[in-house]
Structures are given as structure tokens and as C-alpha cells.
């Protein structure tokens, strides 16, 4: 987990801990008194209030009952789940295959108006062909040791990507030039994938930039990330998906995206880079 992503998770956990502490104080209980009512050692109260230990659902229910605040149980449970879902291991998300995770993202994609996407390792999912997506997702399944549902997951990914052609959405997409040359499937499917990128450049809602390998960089290559409006950032690491919702953290990624945009080329210059990569698969 990057330092930025880690701090976002910790910030959410600390915010929940502060709410628990304020609830205890408002009820007039000391840490020892609350511990006695909950039936645990007072050190556990301290750990929960200082975000050293994340609370379980039963901890939250016991805490609220001890403070006479049962009306806050559901709100606190939701806050706890949000904090923990910020960092989700791929093996857990994909334990029954990737298709379900693709389908679960559909509401987020449909309500987002402005997508900012930076990819340093693969073609953006929104612009993947079925053959490319199936090869990539199957490779991920094999690496993670999860059920191989690459074809079905690719179906779900392309279905999710209907927003690229429908609705009132805008897409600012950036890829590193090297991404165009990574051989994630056979020459034929790779050629078809690059042909689709050329086609997508003409979509009214799409702005596709390519960062040349020869450019003088003001920002180093980063992990792949997506910004949904200005409400959420999803960062993809090798082991996990990280969801960032803290405004301060989001602003860091927006600033990085702006710098990456300034290094990219567009239009005819971008097409030449795609065509150059395409020629290596012929």
C-alpha cells in the first residue's frame, strides 16, 4: 500500500475512533466504566478509541448499548465498513472469480460524470476489447489462484463499459506508451486492441493521451488509478484495490493527473504512437 493510500485508510479509522470516544464522553462514562459494561478489559477501550484496533460489529453494538446510544449503531457500522473497504485484497474480491467484482462497479460507473484514468501497465478497462480483457483477467486469476472466469469477467467488463458510448459522461484517459507494446495476448488480438484505441479516439466523450517514453518527465510513472468525478479514487496495486474518499487524498491524485496530462500527446501525435506499436504485432 502506498503512503498516500495508507493514510487515507488510517484517517477513516481515526475518524471512527473519535466518534466512539466522543460518544463515551457524552454518556459520562470513564474508559474503565465503559469496559466494565461491555465485559472487556479497559485496555481494549483505549485501543479502540485510539484506532489501534478496528472495532468489530459486536464491539460497536456493545459500545452503543453501554453509552445508551443504540440509535447510532447502524451509522457507526456503516462507517466501520467504509473504512475497512478502502483497502480490499484482490484475493478476497475475486474469491469466486472476477465477474462479480466487475458487475458490482456498474452503479459507480453509471453515476460518474467525469472519469480520469491513468494506466501505466495495461490498456484502460473502459477501452479493452473482449479478447484483450479475457486474456488479462485470466492471467490475473492464475496469479491470484482464484477461479478462472476470464471470458465471463470480460463480458461483464465490456457491459460495464457501455458508459463510454452512452449517457452524459466524459473520459480523460492517459496511458504510458509502453502499455501499447506489452504483449498480454497474441498478435492478432493485440492488433485488434490497438485498432479499437484508434477508433475510440474519435468518440466525442473521449480524450485519450499517450505519454511518450522519450518525454522529459516531470512526474514519474505511478500505479494505475481512476478518479470518479472528485468523489473517489481507486488505486490498483498488485495485491489490493484501494478506495480513497478523503478530499485531501483525492486532491493529491488530481494534481498528479494534471501533471501527467501535461506530458501526454494527443490527436495525430498519439495516433502515430499507437500505429507504431501496432506495427510491432504485424
Secondary structure as GFF3:
##gff-version 3
##sequence-region A 1 282
A	DSSP	alpha_helix	3	26	.	.	.	ID=ss1
A	DSSP	alpha_helix	31	38	.	.	.	ID=ss2
A	DSSP	alpha_helix	42	49	.	.	.	ID=ss3
A	DSSP	alpha_helix	57	66	.	.	.	ID=ss4
A	DSSP	three_ten_helix	70	72	.	.	.	ID=ss5
A	DSSP	alpha_helix	73	85	.	.	.	ID=ss6
A	DSSP	beta_strand	87	89	.	.	.	ID=ss7
A	DSSP	alpha_helix	90	93	.	.	.	ID=ss8
A	DSSP	alpha_helix	99	104	.	.	.	ID=ss9
A	DSSP	alpha_helix	106	111	.	.	.	ID=ss10
A	DSSP	beta_strand	114	119	.	.	.	ID=ss11
A	DSSP	three_ten_helix	125	127	.	.	.	ID=ss12
A	DSSP	alpha_helix	130	144	.	.	.	ID=ss13
A	DSSP	alpha_helix	150	160	.	.	.	ID=ss14
A	DSSP	three_ten_helix	161	164	.	.	.	ID=ss15
A	DSSP	beta_strand	170	176	.	.	.	ID=ss16
A	DSSP	three_ten_helix	177	181	.	.	.	ID=ss17
A	DSSP	alpha_helix	187	200	.	.	.	ID=ss18
A	DSSP	beta_strand	206	211	.	.	.	ID=ss19
A	DSSP	beta_strand	225	228	.	.	.	ID=ss20
A	DSSP	beta_strand	232	236	.	.	.	ID=ss21
A	DSSP	beta_strand	240	244	.	.	.	ID=ss22
A	DSSP	alpha_helix	247	263	.	.	.	ID=ss23
A	DSSP	alpha_helix	267	279	.	.	.	ID=ss24
###
